[in-house]
């Protein structure tokens, strides 16, 4: 699995097999592609993605175990991990 981050027009952290799939997931949940998303998407490391998800999850649910967090993270594919709160 690869991990991708987009900041504009809405923030999203995505888990996808490839960049093309990450863009498809983004368009499904966030915003239409006006042709500029390809320039906005950036591949990030698994460690970075897990750290972002972990920080947010543990901030909102401090009782969440790290083992469960990692198991849930590993199950996500071709899906968003974090998405702008304005879209939730």
C-alpha positions as CSV (number, residue, x, y, z in Angstrom):
1,X,0.0,0.0,0.0
2,X,1.1,3.5,-0.7
3,X,0.0,6.7,1.1
4,X,-0.8,10.1,-0.5
5,X,-1.6,13.5,0.9
6,X,-3.5,16.4,-0.7
7,X,-3.8,19.8,0.9
8,X,-6.0,21.7,-1.6
9,X,-8.8,22.2,-2.1
10,X,-9.5,20.0,1.0
11,X,-7.0,18.1,3.1
12,X,-6.9,14.3,2.8
13,X,-4.6,11.5,3.7
14,X,-5.3,8.4,1.5
15,X,-4.2,4.8,1.3
16,X,-4.2,3.5,-2.2
17,X,-2.4,1.0,-4.5
18,X,-1.3,3.8,-6.8
19,X,-1.6,7.5,-7.3
20,X,-4.4,7.1,-9.9
21,X,-6.6,5.2,-7.4
22,X,-5.8,7.8,-4.6
23,X,-7.1,10.5,-6.9
24,X,-10.3,8.5,-7.7
25,X,-10.9,8.1,-3.9
26,X,-10.3,11.8,-3.4
27,X,-12.8,12.8,-6.1
28,X,-15.4,10.4,-4.6
29,X,-15.3,12.0,-1.1
30,X,-13.8,15.5,-1.5
31,X,-13.8,17.5,-4.7
32,X,-13.9,17.2,-8.4
33,X,-10.6,17.3,-10.3
34,X,-10.3,20.4,-12.3
35,X,-7.0,19.1,-13.7
36,X,-4.8,20.4,-10.9
37,X,-5.1,17.5,-8.4
38,X,-2.2,15.7,-10.1
39,X,0.0,18.6,-9.1
40,X,-1.4,18.7,-5.6
41,X,-1.0,15.0,-4.6
42,X,2.2,13.9,-2.8
43,X,3.3,10.4,-1.9
44,X,4.2,10.1,1.8
45,X,5.8,7.3,3.8
46,X,3.9,4.7,5.7
47,X,5.5,5.9,8.9
48,X,4.4,9.5,8.3
49,X,0.8,8.4,7.4
50,X,0.6,6.1,10.5
51,X,1.9,8.9,12.7
52,X,-0.7,11.4,11.4
53,X,-3.5,8.8,11.9
54,X,-2.2,7.8,15.3
55,X,-1.9,11.4,16.5
56,X,-5.4,12.2,15.5
57,X,-7.0,9.0,16.7
58,X,-5.3,9.1,20.1
59,X,-6.2,12.7,20.6
60,X,-9.8,11.9,20.0
61,X,-9.9,8.5,21.7
62,X,-7.0,8.3,24.3
63,X,-8.3,4.8,25.4
64,X,-7.6,3.4,21.9
65,X,-4.9,0.7,22.0
66,X,-1.9,1.1,19.7
67,X,-2.4,-2.5,18.5
68,X,-6.0,-1.8,17.4
69,X,-4.9,1.5,15.8
70,X,-2.2,-0.3,13.7
71,X,-4.5,-3.2,12.8
72,X,-7.2,-0.8,11.6
73,X,-4.6,1.3,9.7
74,X,-3.3,-1.8,8.0
75,X,-6.8,-2.9,6.8
76,X,-7.4,0.4,5.0
77,X,-6.8,0.3,1.3
78,X,-8.1,2.5,-1.5
79,X,-9.7,4.6,1.1
80,X,-9.2,7.8,3.0
81,X,-7.4,7.8,6.3
82,X,-8.0,11.4,7.3
83,X,-10.2,13.9,5.6
84,X,-10.9,17.6,6.1
85,X,-13.5,18.1,8.8
86,X,-15.6,20.3,6.5
87,X,-16.4,17.2,4.5
88,X,-17.2,14.9,7.4
